[in-house]
Amino acid sequence: MTSEDGTCPVEDADLHVRRLGDGPPLLMIAGGIGAIDTYRALAARLGETYTVLTYARRGHFRSADRSDGPLTVERHADDARAVIEHFGYGKALVFGSSAGAQIGLALATRHPGAVTGLVAHEPPAVRVLPDAEDWLDFAAEQVAHAASGDVMTAFKEFLGSIAGAGLPDLKTIRIPHEAEWKALFTRELAGFYGYLPDVATLRRARLPIVLAAGEASRGYYHYRPARLLALELGLPFVETPGAHLAPQRHATDFGDALTDLLTDLVL
């Protein structure tokens, strides 16, 4: 399967974008450090049915960013819309996991006309939780660690909170892509945790949306928001195979489940 890489100009940035496959457009929004290769295997699986559009978030890897200060979820949502339009589409199906799910929800709120349907997998929308302050404090702690130069502690504590992350022994190993992790912690993490999806606007939009979380993530903070948001919106909540990183690590099983969810969205 061939892929096409390019550059999508947006306000104060240039996004590294990729298209592969053939079929209805499907935008896949990465979480974590926003790498375009986050969904490499999953995109190849979905590219059998869809034209898959992926991109690296501004300020990460080959996506340049000329702004400074915090990068908001709203700014990322505007970038996501620009990617859809860059490839010549008016709207697309959207899949996002983790921070990518928060961006997907913001995209559906700000630009509902650009979204055919959305699958939001484990958005860290902690403000809907009864213990929201604990998780907002947790994010602030990682921001403080990274801002002081201790990216290693932020990295270890962050991964340690995630189901199935498999934290490696990093005593003698450098953090992979340390600059990207520092950017996540210092410019984005507080915004990703602090973003509260606009339930009233999403209700009015009447878009087909599925909130999903991994069966192996039960009991973790990143599982619970999807379920609570589904209840508030009166929308389906679906358990998917694996844990938080299943879209990256278990592309076959997760891809099968995601294909079914996307198919149901457009029926």
PECORZI-V612268 format. One record per residue. RES is the residue in three letters. PHI is phi in radians with two decimals (* if undefined). PSI is psi as a letter, one per 30 degrees, with the letter a starting at -180 (NA if undefined). NEAR is the number of other C-alpha atoms within 10 Angstrom. Layout:
BEGIN
<<RES/PHI/PSI/NEAR> <RES/PHI/PSI/NEAR>>
END
This chain:
BEGIN
<<MET/*/k/8> <THR/-1.49/l/8> <SER/-2.26/l/13> <GLU/-2.20/j/10> <ASP/-1.71/l/13> <GLY/-2.87/a/14> <THR/-2.23/k/17> <CYS/-1.95/j/20> <PRO/-1.25/k/16> <VAL/-2.37/l/16> <GLU/-1.05/k/12> <ASP/1.12/g/11> <ALA/-2.83/l/18> <ASP/-2.35/j/21> <LEU/-1.65/k/26> <HIS/-1.39/j/23> <VAL/-2.15/l/21> <ARG/-2.55/k/20> <ARG/-2.23/k/21> <LEU/-2.62/l/21> <GLY/1.55/a/22> <ASP/-2.63/k/14> <GLY/2.55/a/13> <PRO/-1.06/k/14> <PRO/-1.26/k/25> <LEU/-2.34/j/28> <LEU/-1.55/k/26> <MET/-1.97/k/26> <ILE/-1.89/k/30> <ALA/-1.37/l/27> <GLY/-1.69/a/23> <GLY/0.93/b/16> <ILE/-1.63/g/23> <GLY/1.21/g/22> <ALA/-1.28/k/22> <ILE/-1.18/f/23> <ASP/-1.55/g/15> <THR/-0.89/e/22> <TYR/-1.86/h/21> <ARG/-0.95/e/14> <ALA/-1.21/e/17> <LEU/-1.16/e/24> <ALA/-1.10/e/26> <ALA/-1.10/e/19> <ARG/-1.15/e/19> <LEU/-1.31/f/23> <GLY/-1.15/f/23> <GLU/-1.24/f/14> <THR/-2.09/e/15> <TYR/-2.17/l/20> <THR/-1.49/j/20> <VAL/-1.55/k/27> <LEU/-1.94/k/28> <THR/-2.29/l/27> <TYR/-2.78/l/29> <ALA/-1.61/k/24> <ARG/-1.06/l/28> <ARG/-0.95/k/24> <GLY/1.46/g/23> <HIS/-2.19/k/21> <PHE/0.93/b/17> <ARG/-1.53/g/17> <SER/-1.67/j/21> <ALA/-1.28/l/18> <ASP/-2.44/k/17> <ARG/-1.80/g/10> <SER/-1.62/l/12> <ASP/-2.40/l/9> <GLY/1.42/a/8> <PRO/-1.08/k/15> <LEU/-1.80/j/21> <THR/-1.46/l/17> <VAL/-1.07/e/26> <GLU/-1.10/e/20> <ARG/-1.09/e/15> <HIS/-1.10/e/21> <ALA/-1.13/e/23> <ASP/-1.12/e/17> <ASP/-1.10/e/24> <ALA/-1.07/e/29> <ARG/-1.08/e/24> <ALA/-1.09/e/20> <VAL/-1.13/e/24> <ILE/-1.00/e/23> <GLU/-1.21/e/15> <HIS/-1.00/e/16> <PHE/-1.54/g/15> <GLY/1.55/g/10> <TYR/-1.88/k/14> <GLY/-1.48/f/15> <LYS/-2.71/l/20> <ALA/-2.69/l/23> <LEU/-1.13/l/24> <VAL/-2.32/k/29> <PHE/-2.19/k/24> <GLY/-2.45/k/23> <SER/-2.13/k/27> <SER/1.02/b/24> <ALA/-1.02/e/28> <GLY/-1.11/e/29> <ALA/-1.24/e/29> <GLN/-1.07/e/30> <ILE/-1.11/e/31> <GLY/-1.08/e/34> <LEU/-1.16/e/31> <ALA/-1.18/e/24> <LEU/-1.09/e/25> <ALA/-1.14/f/28> <THR/-1.38/e/23> <ARG/-1.44/e/17> <HIS/-2.37/i/16> <PRO/-1.03/f/19> <GLY/-1.21/f/15> <ALA/-1.63/f/20> <VAL/-2.06/j/23> <THR/-1.35/e/19> <GLY/-3.05/l/24> <LEU/-2.40/k/26> <VAL/-1.95/j/24> <ALA/-1.89/j/26> <HIS/-1.75/j/31> <GLU/0.91/h/28> <PRO/-1.17/k/32> <PRO/-1.42/h/26> <ALA/-1.43/i/27> <VAL/-1.16/f/24> <ARG/-1.18/f/18> <VAL/-1.50/f/18> <LEU/-1.52/l/16> <PRO/-1.15/f/8> <ASP/-1.80/h/11> <ALA/-0.97/e/16> <GLU/-1.07/e/13> <ASP/-1.07/e/13> <TRP/-1.40/e/18> <LEU/-1.18/e/18> <ASP/-1.14/e/13> <PHE/-1.05/e/18> <ALA/-1.10/e/21> <ALA/-1.08/e/16> <GLU/-1.12/e/18> <GLN/-1.21/e/26> <VAL/-1.04/e/23> <ALA/-1.12/e/16> <HIS/-1.02/e/18> <ALA/-1.16/e/20> <ALA/-1.13/f/16> <SER/-1.49/f/10> <GLY/1.73/f/11> <ASP/-1.67/i/14> <VAL/-1.18/e/23> <MET/-1.03/e/19> <THR/-1.12/e/14> <ALA/-1.05/e/23> <PHE/-1.06/e/19> <LYS/-1.18/e/16> <GLU/-1.22/e/16> <PHE/-1.14/e/17> <LEU/-1.14/e/15> <GLY/-1.13/f/14> <SER/-1.55/f/14> <ILE/-1.87/k/18> <ALA/-1.07/k/20> <GLY/1.32/g/16> <ALA/-1.23/f/15> <GLY/1.10/h/10> <LEU/-0.98/k/14> <PRO/-1.36/l/11> <ASP/-1.36/j/8> <LEU/-1.90/g/10> <LYS/-1.06/e/7> <THR/-2.16/g/6> <ILE/-2.09/k/8> <ARG/-1.26/l/9> <ILE/-1.16/k/15> <PRO/-1.15/k/8> <HIS/1.00/h/11> <GLU/-1.01/e/14> <ALA/-1.10/e/15> <GLU/-1.20/e/17> <TRP/-1.13/e/23> <LYS/-1.08/e/24> <ALA/-1.10/e/20> <LEU/-1.03/e/25> <PHE/-1.19/e/26> <THR/-1.53/f/22> <ARG/-2.02/f/19> <GLU/-2.21/e/22> <LEU/-1.02/e/24> <ALA/-1.04/e/23> <GLY/-1.21/e/21> <PHE/-1.12/e/27> <TYR/-1.28/e/23> <GLY/-1.43/f/21> <TYR/-1.24/k/22> <LEU/-1.89/j/17> <PRO/-0.94/k/20> <ASP/-1.44/j/14> <VAL/-1.08/e/15> <ALA/-1.07/e/11> <THR/-1.18/e/13> <LEU/-1.14/e/19> <ARG/-1.10/e/14> <ARG/-1.14/e/9> <ALA/-1.18/f/14> <ARG/0.97/h/12> <LEU/-1.40/k/17> <PRO/-1.24/j/19> <ILE/-2.28/k/26> <VAL/-2.09/k/22> <LEU/-1.67/k/25> <ALA/-2.33/l/26> <ALA/-2.64/l/28> <GLY/-1.30/k/22> <GLU/-1.08/f/15> <ALA/-1.48/g/17> <SER/-1.71/g/22> <ARG/-0.93/k/15> <GLY/1.60/f/10> <TYR/-1.59/l/14> <TYR/-1.07/f/21> <HIS/-1.44/f/24> <TYR/-1.50/e/28> <ARG/-1.16/e/21> <PRO/-1.04/e/23> <ALA/-1.06/e/28> <ARG/-1.17/e/19> <LEU/-1.18/e/16> <LEU/-1.11/e/21> <ALA/-1.04/e/18> <LEU/-1.11/e/13> <GLU/-1.14/e/13> <LEU/-1.55/f/16> <GLY/1.15/h/10> <LEU/-2.04/l/15> <PRO/-1.14/k/15> <PHE/-2.01/k/19> <VAL/-2.24/k/19> <GLU/-1.54/k/19> <THR/-1.97/l/23> <PRO/-1.11/k/22> <GLY/1.44/a/20> <ALA/-1.98/a/25> <HIS/-1.08/e/27> <LEU/-1.71/g/23> <ALA/-0.99/e/22> <PRO/-1.05/f/27> <GLN/-1.56/e/19> <ARG/-1.68/f/18> <HIS/-2.34/i/15> <ALA/-1.10/e/23> <THR/-1.22/e/17> <ASP/-1.14/e/15> <PHE/-1.17/e/22> <GLY/-1.09/e/22> <ASP/-1.09/e/15> <ALA/-1.14/e/16> <LEU/-1.15/e/22> <THR/-1.03/e/15> <ASP/-1.11/e/11> <LEU/-1.12/e/18> <LEU/-1.15/e/20> <THR/-1.08/e/10> <ASP/-1.15/e/12> <LEU/-1.09/e/17> <VAL/-1.76/g/10> <LEU/-1.30/NA/5>>
END
